[in-house]
């Protein structure tokens, strides 16, 4: 499904002039059709924005499963089009309130509920404005990522974004059997958490990943399949490690967590798993004692701005025996340039 904003305007839309006018980083024209323009943000978008000419104006569409930052950009993009065309949006005084943070959360929640309903009775769930034609998701595609219909909304949404951003969504022409009139009448599978894991965003806000009993069983089954030779994505191996690191549905087991985090890094997850491995060694876990040199070695494997901040801390505090203030500042500046709040705070303290 898509969300829309209608723009009242008489002026003819010129795409090249608009892109220069709007000056939105990475926004590019993806495709065109008669009186239709499809936009994406390179490296960010997982679906497209569609601007379409209608009588007396234009309408801007966004897929309800677009990237989170694209959903947040939606009202700004509509406002930019309206200003560029010298037009207006009905009730535009409340545009940013109507399509604010709460709207984004509601749209995602409603779309994931719809997805759960469809996949309860049909084989596929198609995206509305995919970058690749006829892209869809299935339960079997979700299975590869340790996701099921009892997973939390953020977990389902997050892995859908991962699949779309990395071109891992299956594609194929829509089948008549994919949908049914009974779709909206099914009981939507509910998420009942048995544990949660705290994480922090770049700006310092706290978020939580929750796991259901079905998630735990699913991930442990994938762990057995991996040991038997099945290939898994690094992010999934990281999730298995997280269960043992945090004691979600299983006993805390530092050695098992280390194994799975290391396997995840080998499989290509240099964002989450390497950072988690560093945190495990920095704090200790169960029978695994604190080891700051091992923590530093793990953080060095990560592309995470948070890990770069910790490397700066390691140099400042001398985790391997010698302190190096200049090198610490270099890593703090790098993490700050990448947007991490802890590094910014540390640099501000130095400048006082």
Steps between C-alpha positions, in 0.01 A plus 500: 500500500605861451441833674426814300515879525313708240672817378286772340699670223464624140869523410659230285746283690861501376699224668852635445407843630327347801800286598721810494238698694434241768869411552409185695814289550512188280152558352503390137253427222462122471250468215235694311167433332243739350436761770671275756841532668657236726760617751742317730785588733805305397615252764207589728172432322356150487189610310418801280322830537251560219392848392207481258318773315124518549232751408576833673819374662716210601497217749807369684504132598722311743497127567391425857797265528751758378824555688438671835690812397301518174174489692627788712606686184154462347342825631817701431510370142132588451557847645802547272296405192219736602738792554685429176171505307363800687212280609344393826407198706161486670554559867872550443535684832466159665701307237792417727273416792278275290794315347730506801673232704175354632364470146812309391463254786129454431551447127765235557293324765189492281694375198671223696161396641372486141803296399442252783138464395584441134775248572267312735282404203707570187841412367638846424486861614582747223656842548327803351793704364800266498832587338483162325177417318268241658701470822328317784564318828401152612515302821786296356693820424442614857612163632850561363527799735355344814175694455146362529148636535538514879805726475471862612405773254849661514665161443285419196534852362875508563566177315273601214712813465816290510369270228387787277816707548719202412290373209399181683122520453357238262328625184230368271175596338199515729296183523123490547550265792712751690201685643160407632188673625564316825830686549352777711296256710785293640631532853825695479783306672603697808846566635546395863853588616700267724804727515639825368838648415588867541687693233586864442461711188763747379321785676498314831135396501428156647324235294413140574494182295245253638489128432204263517515132596455423130800722417723316748391157374542614141853635556611192692370281217701708254804458725466122474460526122811719479706243689370242253631705209227749412625847405350791692530879475735664746221706654314179587808345659530820701141456623583148616801637686280766658275233653797354689656839577184643653342177627186535288312170520824320588757516780772764467796329334798722419693234311203423273439871443864549396477207259189634327623860488827384343312287248283803420806715434641228272168500313525874439329671794758765587239731647302328774700185578844661524364770729315247715816294528688809614237579761508142626875514562480854643239405759550124537222246458426205726817294525686734261708757690556860391778530242561852372763396241251251352230766509721738303584229246127434448410868468767534231299254287189720513375776270268625777557864612445378857792258459715784369419696815608203713830479309560862592424414861744209481783729390412763758486252788781270382310173468808328358747660742592831338290814467499706180300818532550616142380167362205507739397842371530378142254217566267727698492744210426218259211371713366855545511561125296181465241647738562316827387697804758360744787612279344844455463533876862395557628756248289775656652420838848530350419840352373646828 
